[in-house]
Amino acid sequence: MTLALVAAPAAHAATATIDGSPLNITASDIGAIQISYDGAAGGEFTPQPSQPAYAGFTASLRRTPTGTLNGFSYTAGGGFLFTPASPAPTVTGDGGQTSPFILTANFDAIAGGIPFVHVTEQIIYANGSPTVEITYTITNATPDGDTLSGRFFESADLQVGGNDSGTGTFAASPIRQVGGSNALGTAAIWEVTPWTHYQEDANSTIQNIVNSNLATPPNLADTVNPAAVDNGVAVQWDLPSLGAGGSTGEGVVWNFTRGGGQTPPPPPVPGKAVNVNVVSGQVLVKVPGGKFVPLTNATQIPVGSQLDTTKGRVKLTSAATKAGKTQASDFYDGIFQIKQSVPKTPGTLTTDVVLKGQASRASCSLRSVDKKKGPKTVLGKLWGNGKGKFRTSGKYASATVRGTIWLTQDECDGTLIRVIRGTVQVRDLRRHKTVTVKAGHSYLARAKK
């Protein structure tokens, strides 16, 4: 069946808003979104009359491999506006790390009265984060069982810090990200579901591709523009085939930073949150229930989060007392989880740093019989350098410091603590004893007595 492409009249759309900190997110039930900072006069995307902004989800679909390509979008520039669907947009959660805000919206792609797909959008945000996660679940809703093909986009007309001019940014590793930047900050899309193509350029160029209904439409060019333009960005997913009743999913993370006037994160919260900032290299962060994503600016993360510093170095600032004093240490060359408990009695708080992401100890016995390769000695490690009461924990020992450079390293035969500067109190967890280790010395808490 071939459908003529005509622009649908504007539909009244309902919206819901996540009142977060520092980011606020509004979404409509036709796929439009807006994201803004607390206290900002406007959002990070160009506002759209009667809609949150010129940003969100777009679909271009054919009912058969040779059918007409029909565009569906949050703006009539795509051919057809998405149609609001039940239930109306809602927000759940309290914004905490264990119960983040989740804004859910539903909309349909309908052309000539005939449904194509149903889309459920979920926007996830935890307070204190510079990132917003968005997932789309897309279900073939054709009434006669047609197979669909086509493509989907996440796109935006950027207005970073209130300025719609910017230059392109792109990073291929460790997670692909594309966006626009100016002196006020950066807005970028991080890859979650693998893209087919991406592009940053003048917004008119981006929208001409996103909204194309040519029989053979152009793809995003996999490029960014180094010149300052009216900044637009998009990523593309191709849909080879989606059978009747079938579903597929796409997801992105939007990340926002501020430029020279960037607002620092709030003070660490005893037992609840710490502050982290990249010192050098590439650092990944994973909040509880989330995935590892790049850490790109100073931010506050909840206790229980993990950091991957195998390719970088991070500064960790935590509460030292319940009265507001802080302590800081750099960590590098390992993966670890942050923990901190708050005792009822007053005094200095200990920040626990627990080694994670280690090789399995089963590999020790396997490698021990391989005389050509020899034993796999190091299973995981982490260096620390700072001042304050930090305790690093491996499998068989923990090391409590107040100001030092030290290594915690899990090996096949135990946990090694090596001290380069200062003094460390090592707790041998198997032998239940504490040993003082000074600079230039080390202690091995053996795996076997």
Buried (B, 14 or more C-beta within 10 A) or exposed (E): EEBEBEEBEEBEBBBBBBEBBBBBBBBBBBBBBBBBBEEEEBBBBBBBEEBBBBBBBBBBBBBEEEBBBBBBBBBBBBBBBBBBBEEBBEBEBEBBBEEBBBBBBBBBBBBEEBBBBBBBBBBBBBBBBBBBBBBBBBBBBBEEEBBBBBBBBBBBBBBBBBBBBBBBBBBEEBBBBBBBBBEBBBBBBBBBBEBBBBBBBBBEBBBBBBBBEEEEBEBBBEBBBEEBBBBBBBBBBEBEEBEEEEEBEBBBBBBBBBEEEEEEBEBBBBBBBBBBBBBEEBBBBBBBEBEBBBBBBBBBBBBBBBBBBBBBBBBBBBBBBBEEEBBBBBBBBBBBBBBBEBEEEEEEBBBBBBBBBBBEBEBBEEBEEEEEEEBBEEBBBBBBBBBBBBBBBBBBBBBBBBBBBBBBBBBBBBBBBBBBBBBBBBBBBBEEEEBEBEBEBBBBBBBEE
